Amino acid sequence: MPPNRSNTNYSGREKPLNRSITHYCGREKPPNRTITRYSGRGKRPDRIITRYSGRESPQIEWRGKPPNRSITRYSGRGKPPNRSITHYSGQRKPPHRSITHYSGWGKPPNRKLITPCWVNGRPEQAVYGKHGKFELLNPILNTTYKFVRDLYEEIAEVFPDKYIHLGMDEVYHACWYMESNLNISEFMAEKGFGRDYKTLEQYYVRRVLDIVSSLNSKYVIWQDPIEQGVQAQMDAIVEVWKDSTLGLPGQFQDWQDYMVNITKKGYKTILSACWYLNKIFYGPDWKRFYQCEPLDFNGTAEQHRKVTGGEACMFAEYVDGTNLLSRVWPRASAVAERLWSTRETMNVDEAAFRLDQQRCRLL
């Protein structure tokens, strides 16, 4: 059999010229074979990452991947060449947390932004498995809130998004413990917080929410602050991420319970709990994503109207450039079809055909 036959089941001793894969979606030439290896030279089309560095603190930056690839870096000086790039998601999501996971900012000249962790009366001490030398934005300094105001003021000025995702989940208090952190203990005693570190966290959250609201910006937050009693603006969107399939056994309830509680408080919601792409199940796990219906919770019609959509999440604890694309695609396509389909569209066999076609488009 000649090497260039269209039969994908070619079994000859020679390798077909264009058959490095046996299933290639009906094309004579696999669709994306012009780039087979990226050596770091030049600009790979699907790896262009935009970077934004702030005017106030250009060392602090976040990255995104808007569809307009002509802008690869904006330094925060002057007018960005094309502001429309921010409309790809409808929300601006600077570094994922508004208080925690900011240890990278604990470097000069921004070190004062981050809380120094104390051990045995000494600051800037790490304890393996508990905390680093610096963790969490420092909630006791007015300079922290000035920085937060300047940062979000700049975001609101530069990017015309309606919503800013503020994060605010999974705050770990080990760095604040007053048994060792003298500065935190003095502040909490002055404020009458006692030994309740959640109260200190709420103090920070309320101040940040007030700052963002004063800038006439709307915000998205994770569910954690609402569960701790923080009163957000009623036009805020609360993202539900917790589910019994995540975390330790028994740590969380089913996502449906959280949706009931959040919508009962009158907040609009986004669901992401059942669409964590970094979590892998054996076999075609896209079916789990496809069969997760955001309105399948025991709520009233008014509560169901509070559900504005969903988000597929990819967290990178165990993901890097070697496995990112295979984790996201085509599994995220199942989430996309679920979110634009009716509740009644649930046939996974029919969806499998459409998703197979979508996989072909992506290859």
C-alpha positions as YAML, in Angstrom:
chain: A
units: angstrom
residues:
- id: 1
  name: MET
  ca: [0.00, 0.00, 0.00]
- id: 2
  name: PRO
  ca: [1.47, 3.38, -0.95]
- id: 3
  name: PRO
  ca: [2.41, 5.53, 2.01]
- id: 4
  name: ASN
  ca: [-0.03, 8.37, 1.29]
- id: 5
  name: ARG
  ca: [-3.30, 6.45, 1.15]
- id: 6
  name: SER
  ca: [-6.10, 7.99, 3.20]
- id: 7
  name: ASN
  ca: [-6.69, 4.69, 4.99]
- id: 8
  name: THR
  ca: [-5.75, 5.30, 8.63]
- id: 9
  name: ASN
  ca: [-5.29, 1.60, 9.27]
- id: 10
  name: TYR
  ca: [-2.13, 1.44, 7.18]
- id: 11
  name: SER
  ca: [0.00, -1.41, 8.51]
- id: 12
  name: GLY
  ca: [2.92, -1.48, 6.08]
- id: 13
  name: ARG
  ca: [6.53, -1.56, 7.15]
- id: 14
  name: GLU
  ca: [7.07, 2.04, 6.10]
- id: 15
  name: LYS
  ca: [5.45, 4.85, 8.03]
- id: 16
  name: PRO
  ca: [2.92, 6.93, 6.01]
- id: 17
  name: LEU
  ca: [4.28, 10.39, 5.38]
- id: 18
  name: ASN
  ca: [1.44, 12.18, 7.13]
- id: 19
  name: ARG
  ca: [0.34, 9.58, 9.65]
- id: 20
  name: SER
  ca: [2.07, 10.25, 12.94]
- id: 21
  name: ILE
  ca: [-1.38, 9.73, 14.45]
- id: 22
  name: THR
  ca: [-3.85, 7.10, 13.25]
- id: 23
  name: HIS
  ca: [-6.98, 9.14, 13.87]
- id: 24
  name: TYR
  ca: [-6.64, 12.61, 12.47]
- id: 25
  name: CYS
  ca: [-10.22, 13.75, 11.86]
- id: 26
  name: GLY
  ca: [-10.51, 13.04, 8.15]
- id: 27
  name: ARG
  ca: [-7.80, 15.33, 6.82]
- id: 28
  name: GLU
  ca: [-5.02, 14.19, 4.51]
- id: 29
  name: LYS
  ca: [-2.61, 16.18, 6.60]
- id: 30
  name: PRO
  ca: [-3.01, 16.38, 10.37]
- id: 31
  name: PRO
  ca: [-4.35, 19.87, 11.01]
- id: 32
  name: ASN
  ca: [-1.56, 21.32, 13.12]
- id: 33
  name: ARG
  ca: [1.62, 19.72, 11.88]
- id: 34
  name: THR
  ca: [3.48, 22.89, 10.93]
- id: 35
  name: ILE
  ca: [4.71, 23.07, 14.52]
- id: 36
  name: THR
  ca: [5.70, 19.74, 16.02]
- id: 37
  name: ARG
  ca: [8.13, 20.95, 18.63]
- id: 38
  name: TYR
  ca: [8.67, 24.29, 20.28]
- id: 39
  name: SER
  ca: [12.34, 24.96, 20.87]
- id: 40
  name: GLY
  ca: [11.98, 28.33, 22.53]
- id: 41
  name: ARG
  ca: [12.97, 30.21, 19.41]
- id: 42
  name: GLY
  ca: [10.42, 32.48, 17.85]
- id: 43
  name: LYS
  ca: [6.83, 32.84, 18.97]
- id: 44
  name: ARG
  ca: [4.63, 29.79, 19.28]
- id: 45
  name: PRO
  ca: [1.06, 30.82, 18.32]
- id: 46
  name: ASP
  ca: [-0.75, 29.12, 21.18]
- id: 47
  name: ARG
  ca: [1.73, 30.12, 23.88]
- id: 48
  name: ILE
  ca: [1.65, 33.89, 23.70]
- id: 49
  name: ILE
  ca: [0.99, 35.08, 27.22]
- id: 50
  name: THR
  ca: [0.08, 38.68, 27.89]
- id: 51
  name: ARG
  ca: [1.62, 40.39, 30.86]
- id: 52
  name: TYR
  ca: [0.41, 43.44, 32.66]
- id: 53
  name: SER
  ca: [2.67, 45.39, 35.02]
- id: 54
  name: GLY
  ca: [1.08, 48.07, 37.13]
- id: 55
  name: ARG
  ca: [2.04, 51.72, 37.09]
- id: 56
  name: GLU
  ca: [2.22, 52.00, 40.86]
- id: 57
  name: SER
  ca: [4.19, 48.77, 41.39]
- id: 58
  name: PRO
  ca: [5.51, 47.47, 38.07]
- id: 59
  name: GLN
  ca: [7.09, 44.48, 39.83]
- id: 60
  name: ILE
  ca: [3.59, 43.14, 40.46]
- id: 61
  name: GLU
  ca: [2.04, 41.62, 37.41]
- id: 62
  name: TRP
  ca: [-0.45, 39.04, 36.29]
- id: 63
  name: ARG
  ca: [-0.85, 37.14, 33.12]
- id: 64
  name: GLY
  ca: [-3.73, 36.27, 30.87]
- id: 65
  name: LYS
  ca: [-4.48, 35.01, 27.41]
- id: 66
  name: PRO
  ca: [-7.04, 37.23, 25.66]
- id: 67
  name: PRO
  ca: [-7.99, 36.35, 22.09]
- id: 68
  name: ASN
  ca: [-6.26, 39.39, 20.59]
- id: 69
  name: ARG
  ca: [-2.66, 38.20, 20.40]
- id: 70
  name: SER
  ca: [-1.23, 41.44, 19.03]
- id: 71
  name: ILE
  ca: [-0.64, 42.76, 22.55]
- id: 72
  name: THR
  ca: [1.90, 40.79, 24.52]
- id: 73
  name: ARG
  ca: [2.93, 43.28, 27.16]
- id: 74
  name: TYR
  ca: [1.42, 46.37, 28.66]
- id: 75
  name: SER
  ca: [3.56, 48.23, 31.16]
- id: 76
  name: GLY
  ca: [0.80, 50.39, 32.60]
- id: 77
  name: ARG
  ca: [2.29, 53.55, 31.13]
- id: 78
  name: GLY
  ca: [0.05, 55.44, 28.78]
- id: 79
  name: LYS
  ca: [-3.08, 54.11, 27.11]
- id: 80
  name: PRO
  ca: [-3.10, 50.39, 26.29]
- id: 81
  name: PRO
  ca: [-3.07, 49.88, 22.49]
- id: 82
  name: ASN
  ca: [-6.37, 48.00, 22.43]
- id: 83
  name: ARG
  ca: [-8.58, 47.96, 25.49]
- id: 84
  name: SER
  ca: [-11.04, 45.57, 23.88]
- id: 85
  name: ILE
  ca: [-8.77, 42.66, 24.81]
- id: 86
  name: THR
  ca: [-10.31, 42.61, 28.28]
- id: 87
  name: HIS
  ca: [-13.78, 41.77, 27.01]
- id: 88
  name: TYR
  ca: [-12.91, 38.13, 26.39]
- id: 89
  name: SER
  ca: [-14.26, 37.00, 29.76]
- id: 90
  name: GLY
  ca: [-16.38, 39.84, 31.12]
- id: 91
  name: GLN
  ca: [-14.34, 40.02, 34.30]
- id: 92
  name: ARG
  ca: [-10.83, 41.00, 35.29]
- id: 93
  name: LYS
  ca: [-9.11, 38.42, 37.44]
- id: 94
  name: PRO
  ca: [-5.83, 39.66, 38.90]
- id: 95
  name: PRO
  ca: [-3.67, 37.25, 40.88]
- id: 96
  name: HIS
  ca: [-6.11, 34.74, 42.14]
- id: 97
  name: ARG
  ca: [-6.37, 35.71, 45.82]
- id: 98
  name: SER
  ca: [-7.12, 39.04, 47.43]
- id: 99
  name: ILE
  ca: [-5.37, 38.24, 50.71]
- id: 100
  name: THR
  ca: [-3.60, 34.88, 50.54]
- id: 101
  name: HIS
  ca: [-1.26, 33.17, 48.05]
- id: 102
  name: TYR
  ca: [0.65, 36.40, 47.61]
- id: 103
  name: SER
  ca: [3.94, 35.25, 49.05]
- id: 104
  name: GLY
  ca: [5.66, 36.22, 45.80]
- id: 105
  name: TRP
  ca: [5.05, 39.84, 46.75]
- id: 106
  name: GLY
  ca: [7.09, 39.42, 49.92]
- id: 107
  name: LYS
  ca: [10.21, 40.61, 48.17]
- id: 108
  name: PRO
  ca: [11.77, 44.06, 48.09]
- id: 109
  name: PRO
  ca: [10.45, 46.66, 47.55]
- id: 110
  name: ASN
  ca: [6.98, 45.27, 48.36]
- id: 111
  name: ARG
  ca: [7.90, 43.24, 51.44]
- id: 112
  name: LYS
  ca: [5.85, 45.42, 53.77]
- id: 113
  name: LEU
  ca: [2.70, 44.30, 51.94]
- id: 114
  name: ILE
  ca: [3.04, 40.77, 53.26]
- id: 115
  name: THR
  ca: [2.70, 39.63, 56.88]
- id: 116
  name: PRO
  ca: [6.05, 38.51, 58.37]
- id: 117
  name: CYS
  ca: [5.57, 35.18, 60.15]
- id: 118
  name: TRP
  ca: [7.02, 34.87, 63.65]
- id: 119
  name: VAL
  ca: [8.45, 31.85, 65.45]
- id: 120
  name: ASN
  ca: [9.72, 31.95, 69.04]
- id: 121
  name: GLY
  ca: [9.73, 35.74, 69.12]
- id: 122
  name: ARG
  ca: [11.61, 36.12, 65.84]
- id: 123
  name: PRO
  ca: [10.07, 37.55, 62.66]
- id: 124
  name: GLU
  ca: [10.49, 36.24, 59.11]
- id: 125
  name: GLN
  ca: [10.65, 32.60, 60.18]
- id: 126
  name: ALA
  ca: [9.24, 29.68, 58.19]
- id: 127
  name: VAL
  ca: [7.75, 26.47, 59.59]
- id: 128
  name: TYR
  ca: [7.71, 23.64, 57.08]
- id: 129
  name: GLY
  ca: [4.19, 22.53, 56.23]
- id: 130
  name: LYS
  ca: [2.57, 25.48, 58.01]
- id: 131
  name: HIS
  ca: [3.81, 28.80, 56.64]
- id: 132
  name: GLY
  ca: [6.69, 30.53, 54.92]
- id: 133
  name: LYS
  ca: [8.68, 33.55, 56.07]
- id: 134
  name: PHE
  ca: [6.00, 35.86, 54.66]
- id: 135
  name: GLU
  ca: [2.35, 35.04, 53.98]
- id: 136
  name: LEU
  ca: [-0.92, 36.86, 53.47]
- id: 137
  name: LEU
  ca: [-1.35, 40.54, 52.75]
- id: 138
  name: ASN
  ca: [-0.76, 42.34, 56.03]
- id: 139
  name: PRO
  ca: [-4.22, 43.28, 57.37]
- id: 140
  name: ILE
  ca: [-3.03, 45.54, 60.20]
- id: 141
  name: LEU
  ca: [-1.28, 48.24, 58.14]
- id: 142
  name: ASN
  ca: [-3.05, 51.18, 56.53]
- id: 143
  name: THR
  ca: [-0.39, 51.11, 53.81]
- id: 144
  name: THR
  ca: [-1.79, 47.73, 52.70]
- id: 145
  name: TYR
  ca: [-5.18, 49.26, 52.04]
- id: 146
  name: LYS
  ca: [-3.64, 52.26, 50.28]
- id: 147
  name: PHE
  ca: [-1.87, 49.85, 47.96]
- id: 148
  name: VAL
  ca: [-5.08, 47.89, 47.39]
- id: 149
  name: ARG
  ca: [-6.94, 51.11, 46.55]
- id: 150
  name: ASP
  ca: [-4.23, 52.24, 44.14]
- id: 151
  name: LEU
  ca: [-4.13, 48.82, 42.50]
- id: 152
  name: TYR
  ca: [-7.87, 48.46, 41.93]
- id: 153
  name: GLU
  ca: [-8.21, 52.09, 40.98]
- id: 154
  name: GLU
  ca: [-5.70, 51.47, 38.21]
- id: 155
  name: ILE
  ca: [-7.46, 48.26, 37.14]
- id: 156
  name: ALA
  ca: [-10.78, 50.09, 36.92]
- id: 157
  name: GLU
  ca: [-9.17, 52.88, 34.90]
- id: 158
  name: VAL
  ca: [-7.27, 50.69, 32.45]
- id: 159
  name: PHE
  ca: [-9.68, 47.79, 31.97]
- id: 160
  name: PRO
  ca: [-13.37, 48.52, 31.31]
- id: 161
  name: ASP
  ca: [-14.71, 45.26, 32.72]
- id: 162
  name: LYS
  ca: [-17.94, 45.33, 34.69]
- id: 163
  name: TYR
  ca: [-16.66, 42.90, 37.31]
- id: 164
  name: ILE
  ca: [-13.35, 42.27, 39.05]
- id: 165
  name: HIS
  ca: [-12.78, 38.83, 40.58]
- id: 166
  name: LEU
  ca: [-11.37, 39.46, 44.06]
- id: 167
  name: GLY
  ca: [-10.84, 35.85, 45.11]
- id: 168
  name: MET
  ca: [-10.90, 35.72, 48.95]
- id: 169
  name: ASP
  ca: [-10.99, 31.98, 49.54]
- id: 170
  name: GLU
  ca: [-8.84, 29.57, 51.56]
- id: 171
  name: VAL
  ca: [-7.18, 31.97, 53.98]
- id: 172
  name: TYR
  ca: [-4.86, 30.05, 56.31]
- id: 173
  name: HIS
  ca: [-4.20, 31.80, 59.60]
- id: 174
  name: ALA
  ca: [-1.04, 30.04, 60.83]
- id: 175
  name: CYS
  ca: [1.15, 33.07, 60.09]
- id: 176
  name: TRP
  ca: [-1.07, 35.27, 62.26]
- id: 177
  name: TYR
  ca: [-1.15, 33.17, 65.42]
- id: 178
  name: MET
  ca: [-0.74, 35.53, 68.34]
- id: 179
  name: GLU
  ca: [1.29, 33.03, 70.34]
- id: 180
  name: SER
  ca: [4.25, 34.10, 68.21]
- id: 181
  name: ASN
  ca: [3.21, 37.02, 65.99]
- id: 182
  name: LEU
  ca: [3.49, 39.97, 68.34]
- id: 183
  name: ASN
  ca: [2.32, 42.60, 65.84]
- id: 184
  name: ILE
  ca: [-0.85, 40.70, 65.01]
- id: 185
  name: SER
  ca: [-1.61, 39.97, 68.67]
- id: 186
  name: GLU
  ca: [-1.31, 43.64, 69.64]
- id: 187
  name: PHE
  ca: [-3.58, 44.71, 66.78]
- id: 188
  name: MET
  ca: [-6.23, 42.10, 67.59]
- id: 189
  name: ALA
  ca: [-6.23, 43.09, 71.27]
- id: 190
  name: GLU
  ca: [-6.62, 46.77, 70.30]
- id: 191
  name: LYS
  ca: [-9.59, 45.94, 68.04]
- id: 192
  name: GLY
  ca: [-11.21, 43.59, 70.55]
- id: 193
  name: PHE
  ca: [-10.98, 40.60, 68.23]
- id: 194
  name: GLY
  ca: [-9.85, 38.26, 71.00]
- id: 195
  name: ARG
  ca: [-8.31, 35.12, 69.48]
- id: 196
  name: ASP
  ca: [-10.70, 34.85, 66.54]
- id: 197
  name: TYR
  ca: [-8.58, 35.01, 63.40]
- id: 198
  name: LYS
  ca: [-11.66, 34.74, 61.20]
- id: 199
  name: THR
  ca: [-12.69, 38.11, 62.62]
- id: 200
  name: LEU
  ca: [-9.35, 39.55, 61.53]
- id: 201
  name: GLU
  ca: [-9.87, 38.05, 58.08]
- id: 202
  name: GLN
  ca: [-13.36, 39.56, 57.91]
- id: 203
  name: TYR
  ca: [-11.93, 42.93, 58.92]
- id: 204
  name: TYR
  ca: [-9.63, 42.81, 55.90]
- id: 205
  name: VAL
  ca: [-12.33, 41.54, 53.53]
- id: 206
  name: ARG
  ca: [-14.82, 44.25, 54.52]
- id: 207
  name: ARG
  ca: [-12.25, 47.01, 54.03]
- id: 208
  name: VAL
  ca: [-11.30, 45.71, 50.58]
- id: 209
  name: LEU
  ca: [-14.91, 45.30, 49.48]
- id: 210
  name: ASP
  ca: [-15.63, 48.86, 50.61]
- id: 211
  name: ILE
  ca: [-12.62, 50.12, 48.63]
- id: 212
  name: VAL
  ca: [-13.71, 48.38, 45.43]
- id: 213
  name: SER
  ca: [-17.30, 49.59, 45.85]
- id: 214
  name: SER
  ca: [-16.10, 53.16, 46.35]
- id: 215
  name: LEU
  ca: [-14.45, 52.92, 42.92]
- id: 216
  name: ASN
  ca: [-17.87, 52.10, 41.38]
- id: 217
  name: SER
  ca: [-16.61, 48.64, 40.45]
- id: 218
  name: LYS
  ca: [-18.59, 45.45, 40.85]
- id: 219
  name: TYR
  ca: [-16.95, 42.29, 42.04]
- id: 220
  name: VAL
  ca: [-16.98, 38.50, 42.05]
- id: 221
  name: ILE
  ca: [-15.85, 36.69, 45.20]
- id: 222
  name: TRP
  ca: [-15.58, 33.08, 46.23]
- id: 223
  name: GLN
  ca: [-18.20, 31.81, 48.68]
- id: 224
  name: ASP
  ca: [-15.93, 31.83, 51.76]
- id: 225
  name: PRO
  ca: [-16.51, 35.44, 52.95]
- id: 226
  name: ILE
  ca: [-20.30, 35.07, 52.68]
- id: 227
  name: GLU
  ca: [-20.19, 31.87, 54.75]
- id: 228
  name: GLN
  ca: [-18.23, 33.75, 57.41]
- id: 229
  name: GLY
  ca: [-20.90, 36.43, 57.70]
- id: 230
  name: VAL
  ca: [-19.48, 39.18, 55.51]
- id: 231
  name: GLN
  ca: [-22.18, 41.32, 53.89]
- id: 232
  name: ALA
  ca: [-21.26, 41.97, 50.26]
- id: 233
  name: GLN
  ca: [-22.99, 44.36, 47.88]
- id: 234
  name: MET
  ca: [-26.19, 42.78, 46.57]
- id: 235
  name: ASP
  ca: [-24.98, 43.17, 42.98]
- id: 236
  name: ALA
  ca: [-21.92, 41.04, 43.79]
- id: 237
  name: ILE
  ca: [-21.56, 37.60, 42.22]
- id: 238
  name: VAL
  ca: [-20.60, 34.77, 44.55]
- id: 239
  name: GLU
  ca: [-18.74, 31.80, 43.07]
- id: 240
  name: VAL
  ca: [-19.46, 28.39, 44.59]
- id: 241
  name: TRP
  ca: [-16.40, 26.13, 44.48]
- id: 242
  name: LYS
  ca: [-16.86, 23.70, 47.36]
- id: 243
  name: ASP
  ca: [-18.19, 20.18, 46.88]
- id: 244
  name: SER
  ca: [-18.08, 16.83, 48.64]
- id: 245
  name: THR
  ca: [-15.84, 15.47, 45.86]
- id: 246
  name: LEU
  ca: [-13.17, 18.06, 46.71]
- id: 247
  name: GLY
  ca: [-10.98, 18.37, 49.77]
- id: 248
  name: LEU
  ca: [-10.73, 15.75, 52.52]
- id: 249
  name: PRO
  ca: [-13.52, 13.21, 53.13]
- id: 250
  name: GLY
  ca: [-16.33, 14.95, 54.96]
- id: 251
  name: GLN
  ca: [-14.71, 18.38, 54.67]
- id: 252
  name: PHE
  ca: [-17.37, 19.89, 52.38]
- id: 253
  name: GLN
  ca: [-21.06, 19.42, 51.68]
- id: 254
  name: ASP
  ca: [-22.49, 18.81, 48.21]
- id: 255
  name: TRP
  ca: [-22.35, 21.86, 45.97]
- id: 256
  name: GLN
  ca: [-26.15, 21.90, 45.79]
- id: 257
  name: ASP
  ca: [-26.35, 22.77, 49.50]
- id: 258
  name: TYR
  ca: [-24.07, 25.76, 49.01]
- id: 259
  name: MET
  ca: [-26.07, 26.97, 46.02]
- id: 260
  name: VAL
  ca: [-29.23, 26.86, 48.12]
- id: 261
  name: ASN
  ca: [-27.64, 28.92, 50.91]
- id: 262
  name: ILE
  ca: [-26.00, 31.54, 48.70]
- id: 263
  name: THR
  ca: [-29.05, 32.17, 46.49]
- id: 264
  name: LYS
  ca: [-31.30, 32.26, 49.55]
- id: 265
  name: LYS
  ca: [-29.27, 35.26, 50.73]
- id: 266
  name: GLY
  ca: [-30.15, 37.00, 47.47]
- id: 267
  name: TYR
  ca: [-26.76, 36.83, 45.73]
- id: 268
  name: LYS
  ca: [-26.17, 35.99, 42.10]
- id: 269
  name: THR
  ca: [-23.96, 32.94, 41.73]
- id: 270
  name: ILE
  ca: [-21.46, 31.25, 39.45]
- id: 271
  name: LEU
  ca: [-20.89, 27.52, 39.84]
- id: 272
  name: SER
  ca: [-17.45, 25.98, 39.45]
- id: 273
  name: ALA
  ca: [-17.55, 23.19, 42.06]
- id: 274
  name: CYS
  ca: [-18.11, 20.30, 39.66]
- id: 275
  name: TRP
  ca: [-15.82, 21.62, 36.89]
- id: 276
  name: TYR
  ca: [-12.32, 21.41, 38.32]
- id: 277
  name: LEU
  ca: [-10.35, 20.30, 35.28]
- id: 278
  name: ASN
  ca: [-7.23, 19.64, 37.35]
- id: 279
  name: LYS
  ca: [-9.08, 16.80, 39.11]
- id: 280
  name: ILE
  ca: [-8.89, 13.63, 37.01]
- id: 281
  name: PHE
  ca: [-11.16, 10.59, 37.17]
- id: 282
  name: TYR
  ca: [-10.48, 7.35, 35.34]
- id: 283
  name: GLY
  ca: [-12.08, 6.98, 31.91]
- id: 284
  name: PRO
  ca: [-14.13, 9.57, 29.99]
- id: 285
  name: ASP
  ca: [-14.56, 11.91, 32.94]
- id: 286
  name: TRP
  ca: [-15.93, 14.63, 30.68]
- id: 287
  name: LYS
  ca: [-19.29, 12.91, 31.21]
- id: 288
  name: ARG
  ca: [-19.20, 14.05, 34.86]
- id: 289
  name: PHE
  ca: [-18.72, 17.63, 33.69]
- id: 290
  name: TYR
  ca: [-21.46, 17.35, 31.09]
- id: 291
  name: GLN
  ca: [-24.02, 15.96, 33.52]
- id: 292
  name: CYS
  ca: [-23.50, 18.66, 36.13]
- id: 293
  name: GLU
  ca: [-26.48, 21.00, 35.78]
- id: 294
  name: PRO
  ca: [-26.15, 24.28, 37.75]
- id: 295
  name: LEU
  ca: [-29.89, 24.46, 38.40]
- id: 296
  name: ASP
  ca: [-30.12, 20.99, 39.94]
- id: 297
  name: PHE
  ca: [-30.56, 22.19, 43.51]
- id: 298
  name: ASN
  ca: [-33.62, 22.44, 45.69]
- id: 299
  name: GLY
  ca: [-34.39, 26.13, 45.31]
- id: 300
  name: THR
  ca: [-37.28, 28.31, 44.26]
- id: 301
  name: ALA
  ca: [-37.69, 29.76, 40.77]
- id: 302
  name: GLU
  ca: [-36.33, 33.04, 42.11]
- id: 303
  name: GLN
  ca: [-33.25, 31.29, 43.48]
- id: 304
  name: HIS
  ca: [-32.68, 29.57, 40.13]
- id: 305
  name: ARG
  ca: [-32.79, 32.96, 38.41]
- id: 306
  name: LYS
  ca: [-29.83, 33.99, 40.58]
- id: 307
  name: VAL
  ca: [-27.59, 31.46, 38.80]
- id: 308
  name: THR
  ca: [-25.76, 33.47, 36.16]
- id: 309
  name: GLY
  ca: [-23.49, 30.73, 34.79]
- id: 310
  name: GLY
  ca: [-20.43, 28.68, 35.56]
- id: 311
  name: GLU
  ca: [-16.68, 28.49, 35.26]
- id: 312
  name: ALA
  ca: [-14.33, 25.64, 34.40]
- id: 313
  name: CYS
  ca: [-11.28, 25.93, 36.65]
- id: 314
  name: MET
  ca: [-7.74, 24.69, 36.18]
- id: 315
  name: PHE
  ca: [-5.55, 25.00, 39.25]
- id: 316
  name: ALA
  ca: [-1.89, 24.32, 38.75]
- id: 317
  name: GLU
  ca: [-0.64, 22.51, 41.87]
- id: 318
  name: TYR
  ca: [0.19, 19.51, 39.69]
- id: 319
  name: VAL
  ca: [-0.07, 21.05, 36.23]
- id: 320
  name: ASP
  ca: [2.54, 22.77, 34.10]
- id: 321
  name: GLY
  ca: [3.29, 23.30, 30.43]
- id: 322
  name: THR
  ca: [3.81, 19.60, 29.84]
- id: 323
  name: ASN
  ca: [0.23, 18.57, 30.66]
- id: 324
  name: LEU
  ca: [-1.84, 21.76, 30.66]
- id: 325
  name: LEU
  ca: [-3.42, 21.40, 27.22]
- id: 326
  name: SER
  ca: [-4.29, 17.73, 27.66]
- id: 327
  name: ARG
  ca: [-6.00, 18.49, 30.98]
- id: 328
  name: VAL
  ca: [-8.04, 21.39, 29.64]
- id: 329
  name: TRP
  ca: [-9.02, 20.18, 26.16]
- id: 330
  name: PRO
  ca: [-11.33, 18.77, 25.04]
- id: 331
  name: ARG
  ca: [-12.75, 18.33, 28.59]
- id: 332
  name: ALA
  ca: [-13.57, 22.04, 28.90]
- id: 333
  name: SER
  ca: [-15.71, 21.72, 25.79]
- id: 334
  name: ALA
  ca: [-18.09, 19.51, 27.78]
- id: 335
  name: VAL
  ca: [-18.49, 22.31, 30.33]
- id: 336
  name: ALA
  ca: [-19.06, 24.85, 27.56]
- id: 337
  name: GLU
  ca: [-21.84, 22.80, 25.97]
- id: 338
  name: ARG
  ca: [-23.47, 22.23, 29.34]
- id: 339
  name: LEU
  ca: [-23.56, 25.95, 30.07]
- id: 340
  name: TRP
  ca: [-25.10, 26.98, 26.76]
- id: 341
  name: SER
  ca: [-27.55, 24.04, 26.64]
- id: 342
  name: THR
  ca: [-30.95, 23.59, 28.21]
- id: 343
  name: ARG
  ca: [-31.43, 21.47, 31.31]
- id: 344
  name: GLU
  ca: [-33.10, 18.83, 29.16]
- id: 345
  name: THR
  ca: [-30.03, 18.37, 26.92]
- id: 346
  name: MET
  ca: [-28.38, 15.53, 28.83]
- id: 347
  name: ASN
  ca: [-27.72, 12.74, 26.33]
- id: 348
  name: VAL
  ca: [-24.01, 11.98, 26.69]
- id: 349
  name: ASP
  ca: [-23.99, 9.66, 23.68]
- id: 350
  name: GLU
  ca: [-25.16, 12.46, 21.40]
- id: 351
  name: ALA
  ca: [-22.76, 14.86, 23.06]
- id: 352
  name: ALA
  ca: [-19.88, 12.44, 22.50]
- id: 353
  name: PHE
  ca: [-20.25, 12.82, 18.73]
- id: 354
  name: ARG
  ca: [-20.23, 16.61, 18.95]
- id: 355
  name: LEU
  ca: [-17.27, 16.66, 21.30]
- id: 356
  name: ASP
  ca: [-15.35, 14.29, 19.03]
- id: 357
  name: GLN
  ca: [-15.87, 16.78, 16.22]
- id: 358
  name: GLN
  ca: [-14.71, 19.59, 18.49]
- id: 359
  name: ARG
  ca: [-11.60, 17.60, 19.36]
- id: 360
  name: CYS
  ca: [-10.86, 17.36, 15.65]
- id: 361
  name: ARG
  ca: [-11.11, 21.14, 15.34]
- id: 362
  name: LEU
  ca: [-8.68, 21.58, 18.20]
- id: 363
  name: LEU
  ca: [-6.01, 19.22, 16.91]
...
